[in-house]
């Protein structure tokens, strides 16, 4: 990385590569199979639909959706993750178009029947207007009547389930420590991640903006979606006191 230029944490490939074992262990790949069934239901996918996976990472959901017969494109900023996705798709003889691009710039006018943005991929940017631009790009990339699903850890859910520290032992024996603190008026979560592995320790600090259900719904409506429905899980339960996630489904104006 060029030390003469500032690179935000989310643009630093080394961050994503270092913490890949913690974020994308095999258990995460396995659970994606069931998640895709739920996503398909909320998006009302039809056979042969063309689907866009925004901030697709290594392609957990894109590959599962391709396996189910949908025409898939995944977009991400991390080249290493896209290489992993391409190899996994090739191993299964699946066709997934993995694109290296900045989601603040990527747009394919009316090119997709549906889109997904999973795993708290909204909220990285310092300026919330950039989140709005991302949503506008997705909206314009959908055909009229197309749907987008956004999956976040919502502000209300965090307030209910907040844990300042979580420690996990991974399958390879590494220890993954997550420390969190709320900053501002519940505007962001500051994170400290530490991965202790056989070849040494990796530590990073970063911050993610958090949205309430009302915040996210308003931003999606402002981005061009005609309606936005909120759910507390991917299987469509209400966004209420028992919610486990903030899941929003937006409909582009027909």
N, C-alpha and C positions, 0 to 999 in steps of 0.2 A: 504494500500500500504506500502511495506517495505521501510522505510526511509533510509536504509543503501545502497540502490542501486538506481542509476539514472534511471528514466523511462521517455522516450520521451513523448511529449504530445499526440502523436497519439497512443501510447501504453497504455495510462492511461484510463481505462474504466470509471473512474469518470467524465472525460471531456465529453465523449460521452453521458453518462447518464444525466449529468447536462443540456446539451444543446439539448437534444433530442426534447423537445417541440418547440424549435426554428427551428431546421433543418428538422424535420419530422412531422410537423403539418398536419392535414387532407387535407389541400389544396395541399401539396406536394404529398400525396398519390393519390389524384384525378387526378393531372396533369400527373402522371406516366402512366395512361391508354392511353392517346394520345401519349405520348413519346414512348411507346412500339410499337405502330403501325408504327411510323416513324423508330424506331430502326430495326424492322422486315424487313422493306423495304431496308434500307441501308445494312443490313447483308444478304439480299436475303434468308431469312429463308424458309425452306420447312417443311411441316407437319411432326411431329415426330422428328425434329432435337434435338440433345442434346446440351444444351447451358450452358456456364459457366458465372456466374456473379461474377466478381472479386471486392473485397471491397464492398460487397453487402449491408452492413448496415443491416437494419431491413427487407430488401427484397422487397422494393417497386416494382422494375422492375422484379425481379425473380418471384414474385407471379403473376403479370400481365401476364408474359410470360407463366407460368404454366397454368393459366386460359385459355390462347389461345391454349393450347394443346402441348406445347413444354416440353421436359424432362429437368428439371432444377436442377443445383447445384449452391449454393451460398457460397462464402468463405469470411470470415471476422475475424478480430482479437478480436472483442468486443462480449463477451459471452451474455451480456444482449440484444444486438440487435438481435442476432441469436435466442434467446428465444422468442422475440417479433415476429420475422418472422415465427418461427415454430407455434406459437399460431395462428397467422393470417391464415397461410396455413391450419392448422387443422380446424379452424372455417369454412373455405370454402371447406373442404374436398379435398384439393389439395396436391399433392406430390411434395415437394421441399426438396432436400437434402442440409441442411445447415451444413457447415463444419467450425469448429473453427481451424484456422491455420494462420500462417504468410505468406502473399502473396509473400514474398521474398524467401520462401522455397517450397511453394505449386506447384506441377507439376503432371499432369496426362498425360503421353506420348500419344499423338494422341487420346485423349479421348473425344473430343468435335467437333461438327460441326461449332460452332461459340462461341464468347465470347464478353462480354461487360465490360467496366470499366468507370463508370459514375460519374457525380457530382463532378468533380475536385478531384478525388481520386489519381491522379498521381502528385507527387511533394512534398509529406510529408517529405521524408527522407532527412537527412542532406547531404548525399553523393549522387550525381546524378547517380553514378554507380549502386546504389541500384534500381533506377527507371529502368535502362537498364536491370538489372537482372529480375525485375518483368515482363518486356515486353518479355524477352527471355523465362521465364517460361510459359507465356500465349501462345507464339508462339509454343513452343514444346507441349503444351497441346491441340493444335488444330490438327485436321486431315489435311493432305495435301489438299490445296484448301480452308481451313477454313478461316473465317474472324473474325477480332476483330474491335470493335468500341470503341474509346476513346473519352470522352467528358470532355473538360477543359474550363476554362476561359483563353483564349490565351493572350499572351503579347500584340498583336496588338489590341485586343478587350478591354483589360484593359486600354490601352493608350487612346482609343477613348471614353470609357464610364466610366472612373474612377470617383469614388466618395469616398472622404476621410471619410465620415461618413454616416451611414444609421441607422434610428431608426424605429422600427416596434412594433406596439401594437398587441400582440397575442390574440387569441380567449379567453384565460382564464384571460385576463387583464394584464398579464405580459408585460414588456417592454424589447425589445431586441435591444441593441445598438451594432453596428459594426463600429469599427474605423480601417482604413487601411493606411499604408504608404509604399512607394517603397524604397527598400534598395539595395545597391550595384549598379551595372550598369544594372538596371532592371533585377536583378537576382531573387529576392524574394519579397514577400509581407509580411510585418509584420502586424499582426492582434491583436486587443484588442476587446474581446467580453465581454459584460456585460449583464446579465439577471437579471432584477429586478422583483421578484415575491413575492407572498404574504408571503412566509416563509423566505424571506431574499434575499440578493444579491449574485450572483455568477459571478466571473470575472476570465478570463483566457487570457493569451497572447501566441501567437504561430506564426510560420512563415512557409510559403509555397513557394516552388520554382515555378517560372513561365516559361513557354516555349512559344516561337514563333512557328508559323506554320512550318517554316523551321527546327527549333530545333527538334520538335516532329517527323516530317517526317524522318529526318536523324537518330534519335534514333531508330525508329521502323524499318527502313531498316537495320540498324546495328544489330538489335535483331533477324533478320531472315525473315522479311516479304519481299515478292517479290515486291509488289507495295503498295503505300500508297496514298490515295486520301483524300483531305481536303475539308471540308464544313463549312459553317458559321452558320448553324442551323441543327437540326436533320432531317428536311424535305428536306435536300439536296441542299440548296442554296449555291452559291459560297462563298469561304472564301475570301471576299474582304472588302472594306471600310464599308459595311453595315452589316458585320457579327455580330451575337449576342453571339456566342460561337465558340470555336475551336473544331471541330469534325473531327477525323481522322479515316479512315477505311483502315485497313491493310489486305492484302491477304497473307496467308502462301503459300510458294512455293508448287505448285501441285506435 
